[in-house]
């Protein structure tokens, strides 16, 4: 039984900040947030700030605090616990999900509903299903590289990292091939984070929701061997997902499953290009038929510059203390995974990329009951994409000044807008 202001950790209150707090959530910050996060870890590890949306939230930046906060049941995922009216205006959560009636997914609910839904979804989204999907991921990867390999140049975000997970998750969900380009368009609008037409994200979410509802209805009449059919079949003690729950789950699997993988491939490739010694080390291992460095390497890329910068929203259901800082009931809390995963108290030389790092319990896909359900698929796609790029395009190199690259301006995700590269052309790809 907890007291009303039960301490979250035994840590002493942090010292007062020295000097001004560095600017957060600017374009300059987006290109390299790690110095600012290091300052916060040192001086204000649980820091209240106004976000670009105007919502005020607490940022948790130290690893120990972050790991505990991710598993703390006093921090709810349900935005009804937010003390501000802002959540009713769509300022927290995924844009457009409220108006599209897509709130009943795993990112927005707590036990016992979360327990029931995750158990049902896990019956459909099994490790065996992911493992059996590996040849299809390899086929998609090679097909996309075929599209630019003989040109000697490409934008790896738009031509590779973005379409690969979209087509993969569409295949896995059971979206017919003739409809997958629509999904690519809708996903493209969602990933721009406000860079497209006003209201475009909400419209794309609604269109996707309408399509998924129709697809679920059709599949009920003709079940197949795809993930949506699996969601429809899944039952627990005779209890099934409702049609709305199935649509919401298909949506969040697509939404959470594609952008995290876009960023894993994009950020991971960029990190390898910026660390040529580690990239060559990985290429040598792959050439020798040793994939163990690929396994640990993907985990290190997830830690070093992972696809999810901040964990999704949490709201205090009571007054509590995190890292010596009192959090009031109703306050939003954002766990900064990118800061926690470079905490020198947890990781030796955290700003160094070490693909062989063995003690690497990073938080890149979360922790606790909300640990990312799609992590095995993302890892499969990341390993396949990076290994195939390095094997097929061994002299891959950045063809832009790193200072000219731009990062997408979202709150939760971290990813490049473009990644222009050059390489020796692969002969004989035309017409394949």
C-alpha positions in Angstrom: 0.0 0.0 0.0 1.5 3.3 -1.1 1.4 6.6 0.8 0.0 9.5 -1.3 3.5 10.9 -2.1 5.3 7.6 -2.2 8.9 8.0 -3.4 9.7 6.5 -6.8 13.4 6.1 -6.0 15.6 6.6 -3.0 17.7 9.2 -4.9 18.3 12.5 -3.2 16.7 15.6 -4.9 18.9 16.8 -7.7 21.1 19.9 -7.3 19.9 23.2 -8.7 20.8 23.6 -12.3 24.0 25.4 -13.2 23.6 28.0 -15.9 20.6 28.2 -18.2 18.7 25.2 -19.4 19.7 24.5 -23.0 17.0 25.1 -25.7 14.8 22.0 -26.3 12.8 20.9 -29.3 14.3 23.5 -31.8 15.5 22.5 -35.2 19.1 22.7 -34.0 18.2 20.5 -31.0 16.6 17.9 -33.3 19.9 17.5 -35.3 21.8 16.5 -32.1 19.8 16.4 -28.9 22.4 14.5 -26.9 24.4 17.4 -25.4 21.1 18.9 -24.1 20.0 15.5 -22.7 23.5 15.2 -21.0 22.9 18.6 -19.3 19.5 17.5 -18.1 20.7 14.2 -16.8 23.4 16.1 -14.8 21.4 19.1 -13.6 17.7 18.5 -14.0 17.1 14.8 -14.5 13.3 15.2 -14.0 12.6 18.5 -15.8 9.2 20.2 -16.4 9.1 22.0 -19.8 6.6 23.4 -22.3 6.4 21.2 -25.4 5.9 22.7 -28.9 2.2 22.0 -28.6 1.9 24.1 -25.5 1.3 21.1 -23.2 3.6 21.1 -20.2 5.2 17.7 -19.3 8.0 16.2 -17.1 11.0 14.8 -19.0 12.7 11.8 -17.3 16.3 11.5 -18.5 18.3 9.2 -16.2 18.4 5.4 -17.0 17.4 4.2 -13.5 14.5 6.6 -13.2 13.4 5.9 -16.8 13.4 2.1 -16.3 11.3 2.4 -13.2 8.9 5.0 -14.6 8.2 2.8 -17.6 7.0 0.0 -15.3 5.3 2.2 -12.7 1.5 1.4 -12.6 0.9 4.9 -11.1 1.7 6.3 -14.5 -1.3 5.6 -16.7 -1.3 5.4 -20.5 -4.9 6.6 -20.7 -5.1 10.3 -21.5 -8.3 10.7 -19.5 -6.0 11.1 -16.5 -4.4 14.2 -18.0 -5.2 17.2 -15.8 -5.3 19.7 -18.7 -8.1 20.0 -21.3 -5.5 19.8 -24.0 -5.9 16.0 -24.4 -9.4 16.6 -25.7 -7.9 18.8 -28.5 -5.7 16.0 -29.7 -2.5 17.5 -28.3 -1.4 14.2 -26.7 -1.3 10.8 -28.4 -1.4 10.1 -32.1 -2.9 12.9 -34.3 -6.4 12.0 -35.5 -6.8 8.8 -33.5 -9.6 10.3 -31.3 -11.8 11.6 -34.1 -11.2 8.3 -36.0 -12.4 6.3 -33.0 -9.0 4.5 -32.7 -8.3 5.1 -29.0 -8.7 1.4 -27.9 -5.2 0.2 -28.6 -2.3 -0.9 -26.5 -0.6 2.5 -26.3 -3.6 4.1 -24.6 -4.9 1.7 -22.1 -4.0 0.2 -18.7 -4.6 -3.2 -17.0 -6.9 -5.0 -16.9 -8.0 -4.0 -20.4 -4.4 -3.8 -21.6 -3.7 -7.3 -20.2 -6.7 -8.7 -22.1 -6.0 -7.0 -25.4 -2.3 -7.8 -25.3 -3.0 -11.4 -24.6 -5.4 -11.6 -27.5 -3.1 -9.8 -29.9 -0.1 -11.9 -28.8 -2.0 -15.0 -30.0 -2.0 -13.6 -33.5 1.3 -11.8 -33.5 3.5 -14.7 -32.6 7.3 -15.2 -32.8 6.7 -18.0 -35.2 4.7 -15.8 -37.5 7.6 -13.2 -37.5 10.2 -15.9 -38.1 8.2 -17.4 -41.0 8.1 -13.9 -42.5 11.9 -13.6 -42.8 12.1 -14.8 -46.5 9.5 -12.2 -47.5 11.4 -9.4 -45.7 14.6 -10.5 -47.6 12.6 -10.5 -50.9 11.3 -7.0 -50.3 14.7 -5.7 -49.3 16.4 -7.0 -52.5 13.6 -5.7 -54.7 13.9 -2.2 -53.3 17.7 -2.2 -53.6 17.2 -3.5 -57.2 15.3 -0.3 -57.9 18.3 2.0 -57.4 21.4 -0.3 -57.3 22.6 0.4 -60.9 22.2 4.2 -60.5 25.0 4.6 -58.1 23.0 6.9 -55.8 19.8 7.0 -53.8 17.9 8.6 -51.0 17.8 5.7 -48.6 14.9 7.1 -46.6 12.4 7.5 -49.5 13.6 4.7 -51.7 14.4 2.1 -49.0 13.9 2.7 -45.3 10.3 4.0 -45.7 8.8 1.6 -48.2 10.3 -1.6 -46.7 8.4 -1.6 -43.4 5.2 -0.3 -45.1 5.1 -3.1 -47.6 6.2 -5.7 -45.0 3.5 -4.8 -42.4 0.9 -4.5 -45.2 1.8 -8.1 -46.3 1.7 -9.3 -42.7 -1.6 -7.7 -42.0 -3.1 -9.1 -45.2 -3.6 -5.9 -47.1 -4.0 -6.9 -50.8 -1.1 -5.8 -53.1 -3.4 -3.5 -55.1 -4.2 -1.5 -52.0 -0.7 -1.2 -50.6 0.2 2.0 -52.4 -2.7 3.8 -50.7 -1.2 2.7 -47.4 2.1 4.1 -48.5 0.5 7.5 -49.2 -1.4 7.6 -45.9 1.7 6.6 -44.0 3.8 9.2 -45.8 1.4 11.9 -44.7 1.5 10.6 -41.1 5.3 10.5 -41.0 5.6 14.1 -42.0 4.5 15.3 -38.6 2.7 18.4 -39.8 5.0 19.0 -42.9 2.1 18.3 -45.3 -1.3 20.0 -45.8 -3.1 21.3 -42.8 -5.3 18.5 -41.3 -3.6 15.9 -43.7 -2.5 13.6 -40.8 -6.0 13.4 -39.3 -7.5 12.8 -42.8 -5.0 10.0 -43.5 -5.7 8.4 -40.1 -9.5 8.4 -40.8 -9.0 6.9 -44.3 -6.8 4.2 -42.9 -9.4 3.5 -40.1 -12.2 3.3 -42.7 -10.2 1.0 -44.9 -9.2 -1.3 -42.0 -12.8 -1.6 -40.8 -13.9 -2.6 -44.3 -11.0 -5.1 -44.7 -11.8 -6.7 -41.3 -15.4 -7.0 -42.3 -14.4 -8.7 -45.6 -11.9 -11.1 -43.9 -14.5 -12.2 -41.4 -16.2 -13.8 -44.4 -13.0 -15.3 -45.8 -10.3 -15.8 -43.1 -6.7 -16.3 -44.4 -3.3 -16.8 -42.9 -2.5 -13.1 -42.3 -2.3 -11.1 -39.1 -5.8 -9.5 -39.4 -7.3 -12.9 -39.8 -5.3 -13.9 -36.7 -6.7 -11.0 -34.8 -10.2 -12.0 -35.7 -9.6 -15.6 -34.7 -7.9 -14.8 -31.5 -9.9 -15.6 -28.4 -9.3 -15.9 -24.7 -11.8 -17.9 -22.7 -14.3 -17.4 -25.5 -13.7 -13.6 -25.6 -12.8 -12.1 -29.0 -11.6 -8.7 -30.0 -14.5 -6.5 -31.0 -14.4 -5.1 -34.6 -13.4 -1.7 -33.3 -10.6 -3.2 -31.1 -9.4 -5.2 -34.1 -9.3 -2.0 -36.3 -7.5 -0.1 -33.5 -5.0 -2.9 -33.1 -4.3 -3.2 -36.8 -3.8 0.5 -37.0 -1.4 0.7 -34.1 0.6 -2.3 -35.4 0.9 -0.4 -38.7 1.6 3.0 -37.2 4.0 1.9 -34.5 5.5 -0.8 -36.7 6.4 1.2 -39.7 7.9 4.5 -38.4 10.1 2.8 -35.8 11.6 0.6 -38.5 12.0 3.5 -40.9 14.1 5.2 -38.3 16.0 2.1 -37.2 17.2 1.6 -40.8 17.8 5.3 -41.5 19.5 6.2 -38.2 21.4 2.9 -38.1 22.8 3.3 -41.6 23.7 6.9 -40.9 25.5 5.9 -37.7 27.5 3.2 -39.6 28.4 5.7 -42.3 29.6 8.2 -39.6 31.6 5.5 -37.8 33.6 3.8 -40.6 35.7 1.6 -38.3 32.6 0.0 -36.9 31.0 -0.3 -40.3 34.1 -2.1 -41.7 34.2 -4.3 -38.7 30.6 -5.4 -39.4 31.3 -5.9 -43.1 34.2 -8.2 -42.3 32.1 -10.2 -40.0 29.3 -10.6 -42.5 31.8 -11.5 -45.3 33.1 -14.3 -43.0 29.6 -15.6 -42.5 29.5 -14.5 -38.8 26.2 -12.7 -38.0 26.8 -12.4 -34.2 28.1 -8.9 -34.6 25.0 -8.0 -36.6 22.8 -9.2 -33.7 24.7 -7.1 -31.1 25.2 -4.3 -33.6 21.4 -3.8 -34.1 21.0 -3.6 -30.4 23.8 -1.0 -30.1 22.3 1.1 -32.9 19.0 1.0 -31.0 20.8 2.3 -28.0 23.1 4.8 -29.7 20.6 6.7 -31.9 17.3 4.8 -31.6 14.1 5.3 -33.6 12.0 6.3 -30.6 13.4 9.4 -28.8 10.7 9.7 -26.1 8.4 6.9 -24.9 4.7 7.6 -25.5 2.6 9.6 -23.0 2.1 8.7 -19.4 -0.1 10.5 -16.8 0.3 10.5 -13.1 -2.8 9.0 -11.5 -1.7 10.3 -8.0 1.0 12.5 -6.6 4.3 10.7 -6.7 8.1 11.3 -6.7 10.5 10.4 -9.5 14.2 10.9 -9.0 13.6 13.2 -6.0 11.1 15.4 -8.0 7.5 15.6 -6.9 5.0 15.0 -9.8 1.4 16.1 -9.3 -1.6 13.9 -10.1 -2.7 14.5 -13.7 0.7 15.7 -14.9 2.1 14.2 -18.2 5.4 12.3 -17.9 7.6 11.6 -21.0 10.4 9.2 -20.5 13.3 10.2 -22.7 14.7 6.9 -24.0 17.4 8.7 -26.0 18.8 10.3 -22.8 18.5 7.2 -20.7 20.3 5.1 -23.2 23.3 7.4 -23.1 23.5 7.6 -19.3 27.1 7.1 -18.2 25.9 5.7 -14.9 24.6 2.7 -16.9 26.6 2.4 -20.1 30.4 2.7 -20.4 31.4 5.3 -22.9 27.8 5.9 -23.9 28.6 8.3 -26.7 30.8 5.8 -28.5 29.3 3.3 -31.0 30.5 -0.2 -30.1 28.7 -2.8 -32.2 30.1 -5.6 -29.9 28.7 -4.0 -26.7 27.5 -7.0 -24.6 26.0 -5.4 -21.5 23.3 -3.6 -23.4 19.9 -3.6 -21.7 18.8 -0.5 -23.6 15.3 0.9 -23.4 14.9 1.5 -27.2 11.7 -0.5 -27.3 10.5 0.3 -23.8 10.3 -1.8 -20.7 7.6 -3.4 -18.6 4.1 -4.3 -19.8 4.2 -1.8 -22.6 7.4 -3.2 -24.1 7.0 -3.0 -27.9 5.0 -5.9 -29.2 6.4 -5.4 -32.7 10.1 -5.4 -31.6 10.9 -8.9 -33.1 9.6 -7.8 -36.5 11.5 -4.4 -36.4 14.7 -6.3 -35.4 14.2 -8.7 -38.3 13.7 -5.9 -40.8 16.6 -3.9 -39.3 19.0 -6.8 -39.5 18.0 -7.8 -43.0 18.1 -4.2 -44.4 21.5 -3.3 -42.9 23.2 -6.6 -43.8 21.8 -6.6 -47.4 22.9 -3.0 -47.9 26.4 -3.6 -46.7 26.8 -6.8 -48.7 25.4 -5.5 -52.0 26.7 -1.9 -51.8 30.0 -2.4 -49.9 31.4 1.1 -50.6 28.2 2.9 -49.6 29.0 6.5 -48.5 27.1 9.6 -47.5 26.8 12.1 -50.4 25.8 15.1 -48.4 27.3 17.2 -45.6 26.0 15.9 -42.3 25.3 19.5 -41.3 22.8 19.8 -44.2 20.8 16.8 -43.2 17.4 17.5 -41.5 15.6 15.5 -38.9 11.8 15.2 -38.8 10.2 17.4 -36.3 8.1 15.0 -34.3 8.0 14.7 -30.5 8.1 10.9 -30.0 10.1 9.6 -33.0 13.6 10.4 -34.1 14.5 10.0 -37.8 16.1 11.6 -40.8 14.0 13.3 -43.5 16.5 12.2 -46.2 19.7 10.1 -46.4 21.4 10.7 -49.7 24.1 8.1 -50.5 26.4 7.1 -53.3 28.1 3.8 -54.2 29.6 1.9 -57.1 26.7 0.9 -59.3 25.6 -2.7 -59.3 25.5 -3.9 -62.9 22.6 -5.6 -64.7 19.6 -4.5 -62.6 17.6 -2.9 -65.4 14.4 -5.0 -66.1 14.8 -7.3 -63.1 
